[in-house]
Amino acid sequence: MRTHYCGEVNASHVDQIVTLCGWNHRRRDHGGVIFIDLRDREGLAQVVCDPDRPEMFRIAEDVRNEYVLKVTGKVRRRPAGTENPNLASGEIEILCHELEVLNAAVTPPFQLDEDNLSENVRLTHRVIDLRRPQMQKNLMLRYKVAMAFRRFLDEKGFIDIETPMLTKSTPEGARDYLVPSRVHPGQFFALPQSPQLFKQLLMVAGYDRYYQITKCFRDEDLRADRQPEFTQVDIETSFLTEEQITALMEEMIRSVFKTALAVELPNPFPRMTYAEAMGRYGSDKPDLRVTLELTEVTDTVADVAFKVFSGPATSGGRVAALRVPGGASLTRGEIDGYTEFVKIYGARGLAYIKVNDAAKPNEEGLQSPIVKNLHETALKTIIERTGAQSGDLIFFGADKTKIVNDALGALRTKLGHEKGYVNGEAWEPLWVVDFPMFEYDEENKRWSACHHPFTSPKDGHEALMATDPGSCLAKAYDLALNGWEMGGGSVRIHRADVQEKVFQALGIGPEEQQSKFGFLLDALKYGAPPHGGLAFGLDRIVTMMAGAESIRDVIAFPKTQRAQCLLTDAPSDVDEKQLRELHIRLRQKVETQVEVGKG
């Protein structure tokens, strides 16, 4: 029906007859001449309707927003001074010869160029929202990114293999979405949180290099960078070491950014151990654009009179300092605001010292309610370690290590971007390696796997799983970019004796092993190759590339933060017949009202 997309017509088509199809983005009547901005997925083209073609002009007079139109006309240059440099078609316009209304439209719920739309309105009318140029740009970028992944992996010999959507419920860190079986009453499938176990089975089956761009499902609390269903680029390979896997994936990410954004990422990506990342930045996905760093002062304040510091310092917690250059100019209101901010992460407060004179590490040169409770040796050491200068401010976190890391790590990022403590680089990737193998679950008084129980320990750390699980490191790696986790993975366990040691450390007995992971354990007996892999979050990567505020802006039909689809009104009730077929009876909440003073 058309010869070109609207956004493709340019000065090279002058004097040609073209046919365009699209939506009326805007209609302007300029006293006898009607201008129509015709829109399709590639952009806009200006159409000029002159009254010397009466039949066509009468149709143009009745055109309203979002009418679907077909336009045939001659391409000509716009009059000098009226060009639009913001449009690919900005040098030209179409002199309309024929105009056909392919479909009329009712008045849309909002204008496509309207600002300050609430997200609920956008998601309720998602079809209209998806017509907006920014959303079309985002989804086109998503397509380019996905194709860049596919092309790279195809060239490297990876095979796209689908894995099941209906599978067995296994413990993977979040609640499963369960699907009741009609054929097997009382039993359930689970939607996969990841294809982890199946991709390992494919390695055992000899498929050497696997990938899949696939949906995953996790029933967890949502936020801007989470969805109940999300898309990941899932990758697994055999006969490669940890260093070879990360090198290949790094090459892939550089290729994707160059193809989709024309951006050259650094080569090679820097690498940092998990312990160093947590110590310096309080995060395993630090934003390296922010120049602020944490400083360890736990040992320095162990003997001070200030119990807020000495308590955590002598009971296994952490006390860390965050130097803010020039921060002494922060107002009390700003400091109070940052204090409230860190409380989100469990911190009870935010101690600080204003450095008025760095040469005087005492009450004369330092300003803070806590200075009088810290001896001069501690104050001098804090000034030296942080490198504080006159006019600086030092924030402190003192609590359990996780709370301090979470609170000061988040504060570091917030301060950095709000107050300009950034290095100016657009993209700062980082490999974080040598993650802990286990973490202690205080609630259940047992060790749990930091990643999953099939992650391989570092060479030489196998014996630690029995003697000192907290010191055991894993062959695990994450790729961070600008404070976001792009993806992560690990080398897997392929030897039965090592797997048995992991299960013993986790307190998982033979019966539980067979119940939860029997099909994988049985497969590993038949000659499992050394293998490993990782998964990248496609939604997050595109969100970063697009500069969007939420991954919902790069997903065609996302869920809200309450895991609802406002467009289709899902989840929704189902009728009694469907429930009976699934052998399900809903429990009704019975409320008993008791009148006060009676009975």
Disulfide bonds with the S-S distance in Angstrom:
none
